[in-house]
Amino acid sequence: MLLEAIVSFFQNPLHLSLLIISWALALISFLYWREHPKAHYLYAHLFFLFLPLLDFAVAVPSQLPFVQG
């Protein structure tokens, strides 16, 4: 069931493009942070790194097996 959710998530071009763009921005903000060690570059790096996980959590519908009855 989890594998089906992951496959269906990555088949959507919107989610896949968000993943690629987000990781590219995370890499860019990390490289800026290495040259200019300011906190907002590090925060931007962490935000863009974990943004696809948040998108996945929102996009996959939750299933409550204990409530179904």
DRENDO-1510 file (C-alpha; in Angstrom, 1 decimal, always signed):
<recs>
REC; n; res; u; v; w
REC; 1; MET; +0.0; +0.0; +0.0 .
REC; 2; LEU; +2.8; +2.4; +0.8 .
REC; 3; LEU; +4.6; +1.4; -2.4 .
REC; 4; GLU; +1.5; +2.2; -4.4 .
REC; 5; ALA; +1.3; +5.6; -2.8 .
REC; 6; ILE; +4.9; +6.4; -3.6 .
REC; 7; VAL; +4.6; +5.2; -7.2 .
REC; 8; SER; +1.4; +7.2; -7.8 .
REC; 9; PHE; +3.0; +10.3; -6.2 .
REC; 10; PHE; +6.0; +10.2; -8.6 .
REC; 11; GLN; +3.8; +9.6; -11.6 .
REC; 12; ASN; +2.3; +13.0; -11.2 .
REC; 13; PRO; +4.5; +15.5; -13.1 .
REC; 14; LEU; +3.6; +18.3; -10.7 .
REC; 15; HIS; +5.0; +16.5; -7.7 .
REC; 16; LEU; +8.1; +15.3; -9.6 .
REC; 17; SER; +8.9; +18.8; -10.8 .
REC; 18; LEU; +8.4; +20.1; -7.3 .
REC; 19; LEU; +10.9; +17.5; -6.0 .
REC; 20; ILE; +13.5; +18.4; -8.6 .
REC; 21; ILE; +13.2; +22.1; -8.3 .
REC; 22; SER; +13.2; +21.9; -4.5 .
REC; 23; TRP; +16.3; +19.8; -4.3 .
REC; 24; ALA; +18.0; +22.1; -6.8 .
REC; 25; LEU; +17.2; +25.1; -4.7 .
REC; 26; ALA; +18.4; +23.2; -1.6 .
REC; 27; LEU; +21.7; +22.6; -3.3 .
REC; 28; ILE; +22.0; +26.2; -4.5 .
REC; 29; SER; +21.2; +27.6; -1.0 .
REC; 30; PHE; +23.7; +25.2; +0.5 .
REC; 31; LEU; +26.4; +26.4; -1.8 .
REC; 32; TYR; +25.6; +30.0; -1.0 .
REC; 33; TRP; +25.7; +29.1; +2.7 .
REC; 34; ARG; +29.2; +27.6; +2.4 .
REC; 35; GLU; +30.5; +30.8; +0.8 .
REC; 36; HIS; +28.5; +33.3; +3.0 .
REC; 37; PRO; +27.8; +31.6; +6.4 .
REC; 38; LYS; +24.5; +33.3; +7.3 .
REC; 39; ALA; +21.6; +31.6; +9.0 .
REC; 40; HIS; +19.0; +32.4; +6.4 .
REC; 41; TYR; +20.8; +30.4; +3.8 .
REC; 42; LEU; +21.0; +27.4; +6.1 .
REC; 43; TYR; +17.3; +27.7; +6.9 .
REC; 44; ALA; +16.4; +28.0; +3.2 .
REC; 45; HIS; +18.5; +24.9; +2.5 .
REC; 46; LEU; +16.7; +22.8; +5.2 .
REC; 47; PHE; +13.3; +24.1; +4.0 .
REC; 48; PHE; +13.8; +23.2; +0.4 .
REC; 49; LEU; +15.4; +19.9; +1.4 .
REC; 50; PHE; +12.3; +18.8; +3.4 .
REC; 51; LEU; +9.6; +20.4; +1.3 .
REC; 52; PRO; +9.0; +17.2; -0.9 .
REC; 53; LEU; +8.3; +15.3; +2.3 .
REC; 54; LEU; +5.7; +17.8; +3.3 .
REC; 55; ASP; +4.2; +17.7; -0.1 .
REC; 56; PHE; +4.1; +13.9; +0.0 .
REC; 57; ALA; +2.4; +13.9; +3.4 .
REC; 58; VAL; -0.3; +16.3; +2.2 .
REC; 59; ALA; -0.8; +14.6; -1.2 .
REC; 60; VAL; -1.2; +11.0; +0.0 .
REC; 61; PRO; -4.7; +10.5; +1.5 .
REC; 62; SER; -4.6; +9.0; +4.9 .
REC; 63; GLN; -6.4; +5.7; +5.6 .
REC; 64; LEU; -7.7; +5.0; +9.0 .
REC; 65; PRO; -8.0; +1.2; +9.3 .
REC; 66; PHE; -9.3; +1.4; +12.8 .
REC; 67; VAL; -12.2; +3.7; +12.0 .
REC; 68; GLN; -13.5; +1.7; +9.1 .
REC; 69; GLY; -16.0; -0.7; +10.3 .
</recs>
